[in-house]
Amino acid sequence: MFVVEVGSVLLTGIVIAVLLGALPSAEPVGFVAGVTLWLWFTLLFANFAEALAEGRGKAQAESLRQTRQGTQAKRLAAPQRQAGVETVSSGDLRQGDWALVEAGDLIPADGEIIEGIASVDESAIT
């Protein structure tokens, strides 16, 4: 992006110098002015697209933070399916806790599967 910015400023200076007669040009002034305008439009739309993408990324990150706060976890007393289950907020889970995740549940935290198999939709976090 820096190259486009520098090129736009440089070509603007060249167009002004050609128009004032301070710099001879082998190309018609209209051509150089057209290239300059094209670079400025590229710069404008690139900045717009970057701001739009940044806004979407921040909104998605905030949405994921809110989901994490509202997600309930089934904390197990021991790493066995028959162990006692306590429902807690996912924010209360700590390293070393065991969580029971059944079909259709949101996964409350990052971790390892110690029993069973799963197919997980990770599209919201990638």
Backbone as XML, in Angstrom:
<?xml version="1.0"?>
<chain id="A" units="angstrom">
  <residue number="1" name="MET">
    <atom name="N" x="0.827" y="-1.183" z="0.000"/>
    <atom name="CA" x="0.000" y="0.000" z="0.000"/>
    <atom name="C" x="0.876" y="1.253" z="0.000"/>
  </residue>
  <residue number="2" name="PHE">
    <atom name="N" x="1.993" y="1.181" z="0.671"/>
    <atom name="CA" x="2.898" y="2.323" z="0.749"/>
    <atom name="C" x="3.376" y="2.741" z="-0.642"/>
  </residue>
  <residue number="3" name="VAL">
    <atom name="N" x="3.615" y="1.763" z="-1.513"/>
    <atom name="CA" x="4.091" y="2.052" z="-2.868"/>
    <atom name="C" x="3.041" y="2.844" z="-3.640"/>
  </residue>
  <residue number="4" name="VAL">
    <atom name="N" x="1.772" y="2.484" z="-3.485"/>
    <atom name="CA" x="0.695" y="3.203" z="-4.174"/>
    <atom name="C" x="0.610" y="4.635" z="-3.656"/>
  </residue>
  <residue number="5" name="GLU">
    <atom name="N" x="0.743" y="4.817" z="-2.349"/>
    <atom name="CA" x="0.695" y="6.169" z="-1.776"/>
    <atom name="C" x="1.834" y="7.030" z="-2.314"/>
  </residue>
  <residue number="6" name="VAL">
    <atom name="N" x="3.032" y="6.491" z="-2.304"/>
    <atom name="CA" x="4.193" y="7.242" z="-2.792"/>
    <atom name="C" x="4.045" y="7.523" z="-4.284"/>
  </residue>
  <residue number="7" name="GLY">
    <atom name="N" x="3.596" y="6.527" z="-5.049"/>
    <atom name="CA" x="3.394" y="6.719" z="-6.485"/>
    <atom name="C" x="2.353" y="7.783" z="-6.784"/>
  </residue>
  <residue number="8" name="SER">
    <atom name="N" x="1.285" y="7.814" z="-5.997"/>
    <atom name="CA" x="0.237" y="8.826" z="-6.197"/>
    <atom name="C" x="0.772" y="10.228" z="-5.954"/>
  </residue>
  <residue number="9" name="VAL">
    <atom name="N" x="1.492" y="10.403" z="-4.880"/>
    <atom name="CA" x="2.052" y="11.720" z="-4.556"/>
    <atom name="C" x="3.082" y="12.127" z="-5.606"/>
  </residue>
  <residue number="10" name="LEU">
    <atom name="N" x="3.937" y="11.203" z="-6.011"/>
    <atom name="CA" x="4.969" y="11.494" z="-7.005"/>
    <atom name="C" x="4.347" y="11.876" z="-8.353"/>
  </residue>
  <residue number="11" name="LEU">
    <atom name="N" x="3.365" y="11.108" z="-8.800"/>
    <atom name="CA" x="2.728" y="11.423" z="-10.081"/>
    <atom name="C" x="1.939" y="12.720" z="-10.027"/>
  </residue>
  <residue number="12" name="THR">
    <atom name="N" x="1.354" y="13.033" z="-8.884"/>
    <atom name="CA" x="0.663" y="14.319" z="-8.744"/>
    <atom name="C" x="1.662" y="15.458" z="-8.920"/>
  </residue>
  <residue number="13" name="GLY">
    <atom name="N" x="2.828" y="15.311" z="-8.316"/>
    <atom name="CA" x="3.881" y="16.317" z="-8.486"/>
    <atom name="C" x="4.338" y="16.423" z="-9.928"/>
  </residue>
  <residue number="14" name="ILE">
    <atom name="N" x="4.442" y="15.291" z="-10.621"/>
    <atom name="CA" x="4.856" y="15.305" z="-12.028"/>
    <atom name="C" x="3.815" y="16.007" z="-12.892"/>
  </residue>
  <residue number="15" name="VAL">
    <atom name="N" x="2.532" y="15.718" z="-12.659"/>
    <atom name="CA" x="1.463" y="16.368" z="-13.433"/>
    <atom name="C" x="1.494" y="17.874" z="-13.224"/>
  </residue>
  <residue number="16" name="ILE">
    <atom name="N" x="1.667" y="18.308" z="-11.992"/>
    <atom name="CA" x="1.727" y="19.749" z="-11.706"/>
    <atom name="C" x="2.939" y="20.375" z="-12.393"/>
  </residue>
  <residue number="17" name="ALA">
    <atom name="N" x="4.084" y="19.681" z="-12.334"/>
    <atom name="CA" x="5.296" y="20.207" z="-12.976"/>
    <atom name="C" x="5.132" y="20.286" z="-14.487"/>
  </residue>
  <residue number="18" name="VAL">
    <atom name="N" x="4.482" y="19.297" z="-15.104"/>
    <atom name="CA" x="4.258" y="19.314" z="-16.555"/>
    <atom name="C" x="3.296" y="20.432" z="-16.925"/>
  </residue>
  <residue number="19" name="LEU">
    <atom name="N" x="2.238" y="20.607" z="-16.130"/>
    <atom name="CA" x="1.265" y="21.672" z="-16.410"/>
    <atom name="C" x="1.892" y="23.062" z="-16.293"/>
  </residue>
  <residue number="20" name="LEU">
    <atom name="N" x="2.823" y="23.230" z="-15.362"/>
    <atom name="CA" x="3.485" y="24.523" z="-15.188"/>
    <atom name="C" x="4.626" y="24.722" z="-16.183"/>
  </residue>
  <residue number="21" name="GLY">
    <atom name="N" x="4.964" y="23.682" z="-16.935"/>
    <atom name="CA" x="6.031" y="23.788" z="-17.924"/>
    <atom name="C" x="7.415" y="23.596" z="-17.346"/>
  </residue>
  <residue number="22" name="ALA">
    <atom name="N" x="7.526" y="23.215" z="-16.102"/>
    <atom name="CA" x="8.829" y="23.028" z="-15.469"/>
    <atom name="C" x="9.460" y="21.691" z="-15.845"/>
  </residue>
  <residue number="23" name="LEU">
    <atom name="N" x="8.672" y="20.768" z="-16.369"/>
    <atom name="CA" x="9.173" y="19.432" z="-16.695"/>
    <atom name="C" x="8.637" y="19.027" z="-18.067"/>
  </residue>
  <residue number="24" name="PRO">
    <atom name="N" x="9.531" y="18.741" z="-19.018"/>
    <atom name="CA" x="9.042" y="18.291" z="-20.330"/>
    <atom name="C" x="8.514" y="16.860" z="-20.221"/>
  </residue>
  <residue number="25" name="SER">
    <atom name="N" x="7.504" y="16.542" z="-21.024"/>
    <atom name="CA" x="6.897" y="15.216" z="-20.970"/>
    <atom name="C" x="6.828" y="14.619" z="-22.360"/>
  </residue>
  <residue number="26" name="ALA">
    <atom name="N" x="7.236" y="13.359" z="-22.498"/>
    <atom name="CA" x="7.138" y="12.651" z="-23.774"/>
    <atom name="C" x="5.716" y="12.143" z="-23.981"/>
  </residue>
  <residue number="27" name="GLU">
    <atom name="N" x="4.988" y="12.012" z="-22.902"/>
    <atom name="CA" x="3.602" y="11.536" z="-22.958"/>
    <atom name="C" x="2.658" y="12.727" z="-22.877"/>
  </residue>
  <residue number="28" name="PRO">
    <atom name="N" x="1.459" y="12.584" z="-23.435"/>
    <atom name="CA" x="0.476" y="13.665" z="-23.289"/>
    <atom name="C" x="0.113" y="13.879" z="-21.820"/>
  </residue>
  <residue number="29" name="VAL">
    <atom name="N" x="-0.174" y="15.109" z="-21.469"/>
    <atom name="CA" x="-0.511" y="15.452" z="-20.084"/>
    <atom name="C" x="-1.748" y="14.680" z="-19.628"/>
  </residue>
  <residue number="30" name="GLY">
    <atom name="N" x="-2.697" y="14.468" z="-20.530"/>
    <atom name="CA" x="-3.917" y="13.734" z="-20.180"/>
    <atom name="C" x="-3.638" y="12.313" z="-19.743"/>
  </residue>
  <residue number="31" name="PHE">
    <atom name="N" x="-2.651" y="11.672" z="-20.390"/>
    <atom name="CA" x="-2.296" y="10.304" z="-20.014"/>
    <atom name="C" x="-1.721" y="10.255" z="-18.602"/>
  </residue>
  <residue number="32" name="VAL">
    <atom name="N" x="-0.776" y="11.140" z="-18.324"/>
    <atom name="CA" x="-0.151" y="11.179" z="-16.994"/>
    <atom name="C" x="-1.190" y="11.537" z="-15.935"/>
  </residue>
  <residue number="33" name="ALA">
    <atom name="N" x="-2.082" y="12.480" z="-16.256"/>
    <atom name="CA" x="-3.140" y="12.853" z="-15.311"/>
    <atom name="C" x="-4.096" y="11.684" z="-15.087"/>
  </residue>
  <residue number="34" name="GLY">
    <atom name="N" x="-4.400" y="10.929" z="-16.142"/>
    <atom name="CA" x="-5.280" y="9.760" z="-16.007"/>
    <atom name="C" x="-4.678" y="8.692" z="-15.115"/>
  </residue>
  <residue number="35" name="VAL">
    <atom name="N" x="-3.392" y="8.421" z="-15.297"/>
    <atom name="CA" x="-2.707" y="7.441" z="-14.443"/>
    <atom name="C" x="-2.705" y="7.915" z="-12.993"/>
  </residue>
  <residue number="36" name="THR">
    <atom name="N" x="-2.480" y="9.212" z="-12.800"/>
    <atom name="CA" x="-2.483" y="9.777" z="-11.447"/>
    <atom name="C" x="-3.850" y="9.613" z="-10.793"/>
  </residue>
  <residue number="37" name="LEU">
    <atom name="N" x="-4.900" y="9.951" z="-11.534"/>
    <atom name="CA" x="-6.255" y="9.785" z="-10.982"/>
    <atom name="C" x="-6.547" y="8.325" z="-10.667"/>
  </residue>
  <residue number="38" name="TRP">
    <atom name="N" x="-6.112" y="7.436" z="-11.542"/>
    <atom name="CA" x="-6.332" y="6.001" z="-11.307"/>
    <atom name="C" x="-5.646" y="5.552" z="-10.012"/>
  </residue>
  <residue number="39" name="LEU">
    <atom name="N" x="-4.429" y="6.003" z="-9.779"/>
    <atom name="CA" x="-3.722" y="5.655" z="-8.541"/>
    <atom name="C" x="-4.441" y="6.224" z="-7.316"/>
  </residue>
  <residue number="40" name="TRP">
    <atom name="N" x="-4.939" y="7.462" z="-7.425"/>
    <atom name="CA" x="-5.658" y="8.043" z="-6.285"/>
    <atom name="C" x="-6.945" y="7.271" z="-5.995"/>
  </residue>
  <residue number="41" name="PHE">
    <atom name="N" x="-7.666" y="6.852" z="-7.050"/>
    <atom name="CA" x="-8.877" y="6.047" z="-6.833"/>
    <atom name="C" x="-8.530" y="4.695" z="-6.219"/>
  </residue>
  <residue number="42" name="THR">
    <atom name="N" x="-7.427" y="4.098" z="-6.659"/>
    <atom name="CA" x="-6.975" y="2.834" z="-6.070"/>
    <atom name="C" x="-6.694" y="3.020" z="-4.585"/>
  </residue>
  <residue number="43" name="LEU">
    <atom name="N" x="-6.028" y="4.091" z="-4.252"/>
    <atom name="CA" x="-5.717" y="4.397" z="-2.858"/>
    <atom name="C" x="-6.987" y="4.599" z="-2.037"/>
  </residue>
  <residue number="44" name="LEU">
    <atom name="N" x="-7.932" y="5.340" z="-2.588"/>
    <atom name="CA" x="-9.191" y="5.604" z="-1.896"/>
    <atom name="C" x="-9.970" y="4.316" z="-1.639"/>
  </residue>
  <residue number="45" name="PHE">
    <atom name="N" x="-10.150" y="3.507" z="-2.669"/>
    <atom name="CA" x="-10.936" y="2.285" z="-2.513"/>
    <atom name="C" x="-10.216" y="1.241" z="-1.669"/>
  </residue>
  <residue number="46" name="ALA">
    <atom name="N" x="-8.891" y="1.186" z="-1.730"/>
    <atom name="CA" x="-8.143" y="0.256" z="-0.885"/>
    <atom name="C" x="-8.301" y="0.625" z="0.585"/>
  </residue>
  <residue number="47" name="ASN">
    <atom name="N" x="-8.243" y="1.911" z="0.893"/>
    <atom name="CA" x="-8.444" y="2.344" z="2.282"/>
    <atom name="C" x="-9.864" y="2.058" z="2.745"/>
  </residue>
  <residue number="48" name="PHE">
    <atom name="N" x="-10.839" y="2.261" z="1.867"/>
    <atom name="CA" x="-12.229" y="1.965" z="2.205"/>
    <atom name="C" x="-12.415" y="0.472" z="2.485"/>
  </residue>
  <residue number="49" name="ALA">
    <atom name="N" x="-11.857" y="-0.373" z="1.621"/>
    <atom name="CA" x="-11.979" y="-1.822" z="1.805"/>
    <atom name="C" x="-11.289" y="-2.274" z="3.089"/>
  </residue>
  <residue number="50" name="GLU">
    <atom name="N" x="-10.148" y="-1.691" z="3.391"/>
    <atom name="CA" x="-9.426" y="-2.044" z="4.617"/>
    <atom name="C" x="-10.226" y="-1.650" z="5.858"/>
  </residue>
  <residue number="51" name="ALA">
    <atom name="N" x="-10.826" y="-0.470" z="5.839"/>
    <atom name="CA" x="-11.641" y="-0.025" z="6.975"/>
    <atom name="C" x="-12.868" y="-0.910" z="7.142"/>
  </residue>
  <residue number="52" name="LEU">
    <atom name="N" x="-13.476" y="-1.307" z="6.047"/>
    <atom name="CA" x="-14.639" y="-2.188" z="6.101"/>
    <atom name="C" x="-14.265" y="-3.547" z="6.681"/>
  </residue>
  <residue number="53" name="ALA">
    <atom name="N" x="-13.156" y="-4.114" z="6.230"/>
    <atom name="CA" x="-12.707" y="-5.409" z="6.737"/>
    <atom name="C" x="-12.344" y="-5.326" z="8.215"/>
  </residue>
  <residue number="54" name="GLU">
    <atom name="N" x="-11.713" y="-4.247" z="8.622"/>
    <atom name="CA" x="-11.351" y="-4.076" z="10.031"/>
    <atom name="C" x="-12.596" y="-3.969" z="10.899"/>
  </residue>
  <residue number="55" name="GLY">
    <atom name="N" x="-13.594" y="-3.237" z="10.423"/>
    <atom name="CA" x="-14.848" y="-3.112" z="11.170"/>
    <atom name="C" x="-15.557" y="-4.442" z="11.318"/>
  </residue>
  <residue number="56" name="ARG">
    <atom name="N" x="-15.575" y="-5.230" z="10.252"/>
    <atom name="CA" x="-16.204" y="-6.554" z="10.323"/>
    <atom name="C" x="-15.455" y="-7.459" z="11.291"/>
  </residue>
  <residue number="57" name="GLY">
    <atom name="N" x="-14.129" y="-7.408" z="11.242"/>
    <atom name="CA" x="-13.329" y="-8.233" z="12.144"/>
    <atom name="C" x="-13.570" y="-7.883" z="13.600"/>
  </residue>
  <residue number="58" name="LYS">
    <atom name="N" x="-13.644" y="-6.588" z="13.900"/>
    <atom name="CA" x="-13.906" y="-6.164" z="15.279"/>
    <atom name="C" x="-15.296" y="-6.592" z="15.727"/>
  </residue>
  <residue number="59" name="ALA">
    <atom name="N" x="-16.279" y="-6.485" z="14.832"/>
    <atom name="CA" x="-17.645" y="-6.891" z="15.177"/>
    <atom name="C" x="-17.711" y="-8.391" z="15.430"/>
  </residue>
  <residue number="60" name="GLN">
    <atom name="N" x="-17.010" y="-9.179" z="14.620"/>
    <atom name="CA" x="-17.023" y="-10.624" z="14.815"/>
    <atom name="C" x="-16.305" y="-11.004" z="16.108"/>
  </residue>
  <residue number="61" name="ALA">
    <atom name="N" x="-15.208" y="-10.337" z="16.418"/>
    <atom name="CA" x="-14.494" y="-10.615" z="17.666"/>
    <atom name="C" x="-15.369" y="-10.285" z="18.870"/>
  </residue>
  <residue number="62" name="GLU">
    <atom name="N" x="-16.089" y="-9.175" z="18.811"/>
    <atom name="CA" x="-16.990" y="-8.803" z="19.908"/>
    <atom name="C" x="-18.113" y="-9.824" z="20.052"/>
  </residue>
  <residue number="63" name="SER">
    <atom name="N" x="-18.630" y="-10.291" z="18.935"/>
    <atom name="CA" x="-19.686" y="-11.302" z="18.963"/>
    <atom name="C" x="-19.186" y="-12.590" z="19.615"/>
  </residue>
  <residue number="64" name="LEU">
    <atom name="N" x="-17.955" y="-12.984" z="19.286"/>
    <atom name="CA" x="-17.390" y="-14.187" z="19.900"/>
    <atom name="C" x="-17.162" y="-13.994" z="21.395"/>
  </residue>
  <residue number="65" name="ARG">
    <atom name="N" x="-16.746" y="-12.788" z="21.812"/>
    <atom name="CA" x="-16.562" y="-12.526" z="23.243"/>
    <atom name="C" x="-17.890" y="-12.641" z="23.992"/>
  </residue>
  <residue number="66" name="GLN">
    <atom name="N" x="-18.954" y="-12.106" z="23.400"/>
    <atom name="CA" x="-20.266" y="-12.186" z="24.042"/>
    <atom name="C" x="-20.754" y="-13.624" z="24.104"/>
  </residue>
  <residue number="67" name="THR">
    <atom name="N" x="-20.487" y="-14.401" z="23.055"/>
    <atom name="CA" x="-20.876" y="-15.808" z="23.056"/>
    <atom name="C" x="-20.148" y="-16.547" z="24.164"/>
  </residue>
  <residue number="68" name="ARG">
    <atom name="N" x="-18.870" y="-16.245" z="24.343"/>
    <atom name="CA" x="-18.091" y="-16.922" z="25.387"/>
    <atom name="C" x="-18.656" y="-16.616" z="26.768"/>
  </residue>
  <residue number="69" name="GLN">
    <atom name="N" x="-19.073" y="-15.374" z="26.994"/>
    <atom name="CA" x="-19.602" y="-15.009" z="28.307"/>
    <atom name="C" x="-20.932" y="-15.696" z="28.581"/>
  </residue>
  <residue number="70" name="GLY">
    <atom name="N" x="-21.727" y="-15.935" z="27.548"/>
    <atom name="CA" x="-23.048" y="-16.512" z="27.746"/>
    <atom name="C" x="-23.086" y="-18.022" z="27.637"/>
  </residue>
  <residue number="71" name="THR">
    <atom name="N" x="-21.973" y="-18.662" z="27.284"/>
    <atom name="CA" x="-21.955" y="-20.108" z="27.093"/>
    <atom name="C" x="-21.869" y="-20.823" z="28.436"/>
  </residue>
  <residue number="72" name="GLN">
    <atom name="N" x="-22.737" y="-21.795" z="28.603"/>
    <atom name="CA" x="-22.721" y="-22.610" z="29.815"/>
    <atom name="C" x="-21.893" y="-23.866" z="29.557"/>
  </residue>
  <residue number="73" name="ALA">
    <atom name="N" x="-21.178" y="-24.321" z="30.559"/>
    <atom name="CA" x="-20.345" y="-25.518" z="30.460"/>
    <atom name="C" x="-20.814" y="-26.537" z="31.486"/>
  </residue>
  <residue number="74" name="LYS">
    <atom name="N" x="-20.691" y="-27.796" z="31.123"/>
    <atom name="CA" x="-21.005" y="-28.888" z="32.055"/>
    <atom name="C" x="-19.678" y="-29.406" z="32.589"/>
  </residue>
  <residue number="75" name="ARG">
    <atom name="N" x="-19.299" y="-28.923" z="33.771"/>
    <atom name="CA" x="-18.014" y="-29.310" z="34.363"/>
    <atom name="C" x="-18.183" y="-30.640" z="35.085"/>
  </residue>
  <residue number="76" name="LEU">
    <atom name="N" x="-17.275" y="-31.570" z="34.786"/>
    <atom name="CA" x="-17.300" y="-32.893" z="35.413"/>
    <atom name="C" x="-16.390" y="-32.912" z="36.632"/>
  </residue>
  <residue number="77" name="ALA">
    <atom name="N" x="-16.776" y="-33.699" z="37.621"/>
    <atom name="CA" x="-15.947" y="-33.845" z="38.820"/>
    <atom name="C" x="-14.731" y="-34.715" z="38.533"/>
  </residue>
  <residue number="78" name="ALA">
    <atom name="N" x="-14.852" y="-35.631" z="37.580"/>
    <atom name="CA" x="-13.763" y="-36.525" z="37.194"/>
    <atom name="C" x="-13.892" y="-36.796" z="35.691"/>
  </residue>
  <residue number="79" name="PRO">
    <atom name="N" x="-12.825" y="-37.282" z="35.067"/>
    <atom name="CA" x="-12.891" y="-37.504" z="33.623"/>
    <atom name="C" x="-13.663" y="-38.767" z="33.238"/>
  </residue>
  <residue number="80" name="GLN">
    <atom name="N" x="-14.865" y="-38.896" z="33.747"/>
    <atom name="CA" x="-15.722" y="-40.044" z="33.445"/>
    <atom name="C" x="-17.122" y="-39.527" z="33.173"/>
  </residue>
  <residue number="81" name="ARG">
    <atom name="N" x="-17.820" y="-40.168" z="32.256"/>
    <atom name="CA" x="-19.164" y="-39.742" z="31.884"/>
    <atom name="C" x="-20.133" y="-39.845" z="33.067"/>
  </residue>
  <residue number="82" name="GLN">
    <atom name="N" x="-19.917" y="-40.800" z="33.965"/>
    <atom name="CA" x="-20.821" y="-40.997" z="35.095"/>
    <atom name="C" x="-20.526" y="-40.054" z="36.264"/>
  </residue>
  <residue number="83" name="ALA">
    <atom name="N" x="-19.482" y="-39.272" z="36.172"/>
    <atom name="CA" x="-19.116" y="-38.365" z="37.269"/>
    <atom name="C" x="-20.169" y="-37.275" z="37.407"/>
  </residue>
  <residue number="84" name="GLY">
    <atom name="N" x="-20.176" y="-36.634" z="38.549"/>
    <atom name="CA" x="-21.128" y="-35.556" z="38.795"/>
    <atom name="C" x="-20.914" y="-34.394" z="37.836"/>
  </residue>
  <residue number="85" name="VAL">
    <atom name="N" x="-22.021" y="-33.802" z="37.375"/>
    <atom name="CA" x="-21.962" y="-32.690" z="36.432"/>
    <atom name="C" x="-22.450" y="-31.427" z="37.114"/>
  </residue>
  <residue number="86" name="GLU">
    <atom name="N" x="-21.681" y="-30.358" z="36.965"/>
    <atom name="CA" x="-22.045" y="-29.059" z="37.523"/>
    <atom name="C" x="-22.099" y="-28.060" z="36.362"/>
  </residue>
  <residue number="87" name="THR">
    <atom name="N" x="-23.196" y="-27.335" z="36.217"/>
    <atom name="CA" x="-23.323" y="-26.342" z="35.154"/>
    <atom name="C" x="-22.736" y="-25.017" z="35.635"/>
  </residue>
  <residue number="88" name="VAL">
    <atom name="N" x="-21.733" y="-24.538" z="34.880"/>
    <atom name="CA" x="-21.057" y="-23.285" z="35.225"/>
    <atom name="C" x="-20.905" y="-22.445" z="33.960"/>
  </residue>
  <residue number="89" name="SER">
    <atom name="N" x="-20.559" y="-21.189" z="34.129"/>
    <atom name="CA" x="-20.250" y="-20.326" z="32.991"/>
    <atom name="C" x="-18.911" y="-20.760" z="32.400"/>
  </residue>
  <residue number="90" name="SER">
    <atom name="N" x="-18.767" y="-20.635" z="31.092"/>
    <atom name="CA" x="-17.507" y="-21.050" z="30.466"/>
    <atom name="C" x="-16.324" y="-20.229" z="30.979"/>
  </residue>
  <residue number="91" name="GLY">
    <atom name="N" x="-16.579" y="-19.024" z="31.456"/>
    <atom name="CA" x="-15.517" y="-18.201" z="32.022"/>
    <atom name="C" x="-14.977" y="-18.741" z="33.338"/>
  </residue>
  <residue number="92" name="ASP">
    <atom name="N" x="-15.757" y="-19.616" z="33.992"/>
    <atom name="CA" x="-15.320" y="-20.205" z="35.259"/>
    <atom name="C" x="-14.467" y="-21.453" z="35.067"/>
  </residue>
  <residue number="93" name="LEU">
    <atom name="N" x="-14.339" y="-21.941" z="33.845"/>
    <atom name="CA" x="-13.503" y="-23.115" z="33.596"/>
    <atom name="C" x="-12.031" y="-22.738" z="33.728"/>
  </residue>
  <residue number="94" name="ARG">
    <atom name="N" x="-11.268" y="-23.611" z="34.304"/>
    <atom name="CA" x="-9.830" y="-23.404" z="34.486"/>
    <atom name="C" x="-9.067" y="-24.559" z="33.856"/>
  </residue>
  <residue number="95" name="GLN">
    <atom name="N" x="-7.787" y="-24.357" z="33.641"/>
    <atom name="CA" x="-6.956" y="-25.418" z="33.088"/>
    <atom name="C" x="-7.011" y="-26.619" z="34.024"/>
  </residue>
  <residue number="96" name="GLY">
    <atom name="N" x="-7.221" y="-27.787" z="33.447"/>
    <atom name="CA" x="-7.324" y="-29.004" z="34.236"/>
    <atom name="C" x="-8.760" y="-29.429" z="34.497"/>
  </residue>
  <residue number="97" name="ASP">
    <atom name="N" x="-9.737" y="-28.561" z="34.239"/>
    <atom name="CA" x="-11.150" y="-28.935" z="34.390"/>
    <atom name="C" x="-11.554" y="-29.849" z="33.239"/>
  </residue>
  <residue number="98" name="TRP">
    <atom name="N" x="-12.545" y="-30.703" z="33.494"/>
    <atom name="CA" x="-13.101" y="-31.575" z="32.471"/>
    <atom name="C" x="-14.507" y="-31.094" z="32.164"/>
  </residue>
  <residue number="99" name="ALA">
    <atom name="N" x="-14.821" y="-31.000" z="30.895"/>
    <atom name="CA" x="-16.150" y="-30.540" z="30.490"/>
    <atom name="C" x="-16.811" y="-31.604" z="29.625"/>
  </residue>
  <residue number="100" name="LEU">
    <atom name="N" x="-18.104" y="-31.784" z="29.837"/>
    <atom name="CA" x="-18.899" y="-32.710" z="29.039"/>
    <atom name="C" x="-19.556" y="-31.914" z="27.917"/>
  </residue>
  <residue number="101" name="VAL">
    <atom name="N" x="-19.301" y="-32.321" z="26.681"/>
    <atom name="CA" x="-19.908" y="-31.667" z="25.519"/>
    <atom name="C" x="-20.696" y="-32.723" z="24.762"/>
  </residue>
  <residue number="102" name="GLU">
    <atom name="N" x="-21.994" y="-32.505" z="24.658"/>
    <atom name="CA" x="-22.865" y="-33.449" z="23.961"/>
    <atom name="C" x="-23.273" y="-32.865" z="22.613"/>
  </residue>
  <residue number="103" name="ALA">
    <atom name="N" x="-23.915" y="-33.679" z="21.795"/>
    <atom name="CA" x="-24.321" y="-33.255" z="20.449"/>
    <atom name="C" x="-25.168" y="-31.990" z="20.521"/>
  </residue>
  <residue number="104" name="GLY">
    <atom name="N" x="-24.798" y="-30.988" z="19.719"/>
    <atom name="CA" x="-25.543" y="-29.736" z="19.670"/>
    <atom name="C" x="-25.067" y="-28.679" z="20.649"/>
  </residue>
  <residue number="105" name="ASP">
    <atom name="N" x="-24.205" y="-29.039" z="21.592"/>
    <atom name="CA" x="-23.693" y="-28.070" z="22.569"/>
    <atom name="C" x="-22.636" y="-27.173" z="21.925"/>
  </residue>
  <residue number="106" name="LEU">
    <atom name="N" x="-22.529" y="-25.947" z="22.443"/>
    <atom name="CA" x="-21.406" y="-25.086" z="22.081"/>
    <atom name="C" x="-20.203" y="-25.529" z="22.898"/>
  </residue>
  <residue number="107" name="ILE">
    <atom name="N" x="-19.040" y="-25.550" z="22.280"/>
    <atom name="CA" x="-17.830" y="-25.934" z="23.004"/>
    <atom name="C" x="-17.414" y="-24.745" z="23.854"/>
  </residue>
  <residue number="108" name="PRO">
    <atom name="N" x="-17.347" y="-24.907" z="25.175"/>
    <atom name="CA" x="-17.154" y="-23.768" z="26.070"/>
    <atom name="C" x="-15.741" y="-23.196" z="26.111"/>
  </residue>
  <residue number="109" name="ALA">
    <atom name="N" x="-14.732" y="-23.984" z="25.751"/>
    <atom name="CA" x="-13.352" y="-23.503" z="25.853"/>
    <atom name="C" x="-12.452" y="-24.364" z="24.976"/>
  </residue>
  <residue number="110" name="ASP">
    <atom name="N" x="-11.224" y="-23.917" z="24.814"/>
    <atom name="CA" x="-10.237" y="-24.684" z="24.073"/>
    <atom name="C" x="-9.816" y="-25.871" z="24.922"/>
  </residue>
  <residue number="111" name="GLY">
    <atom name="N" x="-9.558" y="-26.993" z="24.299"/>
    <atom name="CA" x="-9.147" y="-28.153" z="25.073"/>
    <atom name="C" x="-8.891" y="-29.358" z="24.197"/>
  </residue>
  <residue number="112" name="GLU">
    <atom name="N" x="-8.749" y="-30.499" z="24.842"/>
    <atom name="CA" x="-8.482" y="-31.754" z="24.156"/>
    <atom name="C" x="-9.633" y="-32.713" z="24.409"/>
  </residue>
  <residue number="113" name="ILE">
    <atom name="N" x="-9.943" y="-33.521" z="23.396"/>
    <atom name="CA" x="-10.965" y="-34.553" z="23.550"/>
    <atom name="C" x="-10.298" y="-35.750" z="24.202"/>
  </residue>
  <residue number="114" name="ILE">
    <atom name="N" x="-10.833" y="-36.211" z="25.332"/>
    <atom name="CA" x="-10.236" y="-37.360" z="26.012"/>
    <atom name="C" x="-11.057" y="-38.624" z="25.819"/>
  </residue>
  <residue number="115" name="GLU">
    <atom name="N" x="-12.309" y="-38.468" z="25.363"/>
    <atom name="CA" x="-13.136" y="-39.643" z="25.105"/>
    <atom name="C" x="-14.164" y="-39.288" z="24.037"/>
  </residue>
  <residue number="116" name="GLY">
    <atom name="N" x="-14.355" y="-40.184" z="23.079"/>
    <atom name="CA" x="-15.356" y="-39.969" z="22.047"/>
    <atom name="C" x="-14.762" y="-39.310" z="20.814"/>
  </residue>
  <residue number="117" name="ILE">
    <atom name="N" x="-15.644" y="-38.995" z="19.868"/>
    <atom name="CA" x="-15.229" y="-38.341" z="18.632"/>
    <atom name="C" x="-16.166" y="-37.173" z="18.373"/>
  </residue>
  <residue number="118" name="ALA">
    <atom name="N" x="-15.725" y="-36.245" z="17.542"/>
    <atom name="CA" x="-16.563" y="-35.080" z="17.270"/>
    <atom name="C" x="-16.233" y="-34.497" z="15.907"/>
  </residue>
  <residue number="119" name="SER">
    <atom name="N" x="-17.224" y="-33.885" z="15.317"/>
    <atom name="CA" x="-17.051" y="-33.074" z="14.119"/>
    <atom name="C" x="-17.469" y="-31.671" z="14.525"/>
  </residue>
  <residue number="120" name="VAL">
    <atom name="N" x="-16.552" y="-30.716" z="14.449"/>
    <atom name="CA" x="-16.790" y="-29.386" z="14.992"/>
    <atom name="C" x="-16.777" y="-28.352" z="13.872"/>
  </residue>
  <residue number="121" name="ASP">
    <atom name="N" x="-17.773" y="-27.474" z="13.865"/>
    <atom name="CA" x="-17.831" y="-26.363" z="12.914"/>
    <atom name="C" x="-17.022" y="-25.204" z="13.488"/>
  </residue>
  <residue number="122" name="GLU">
    <atom name="N" x="-15.847" y="-24.949" z="12.904"/>
    <atom name="CA" x="-14.959" y="-23.894" z="13.393"/>
    <atom name="C" x="-15.058" y="-22.628" z="12.552"/>
  </residue>
  <residue number="123" name="SER">
    <atom name="N" x="-16.055" y="-22.517" z="11.697"/>
    <atom name="CA" x="-16.125" y="-21.386" z="10.773"/>
    <atom name="C" x="-16.283" y="-20.046" z="11.480"/>
  </residue>
  <residue number="124" name="ALA">
    <atom name="N" x="-16.853" y="-20.021" z="12.667"/>
    <atom name="CA" x="-17.049" y="-18.757" z="13.379"/>
    <atom name="C" x="-15.742" y="-18.177" z="13.906"/>
  </residue>
  <residue number="125" name="ILE">
    <atom name="N" x="-14.715" y="-19.006" z="14.064"/>
    <atom name="CA" x="-13.469" y="-18.512" z="14.656"/>
    <atom name="C" x="-12.327" y="-18.416" z="13.663"/>
  </residue>
  <residue number="126" name="THR">
    <atom name="N" x="-12.561" y="-18.755" z="12.411"/>
    <atom name="CA" x="-11.479" y="-18.684" z="11.424"/>
    <atom name="C" x="-11.653" y="-17.501" z="10.523"/>
  </residue>
</chain>
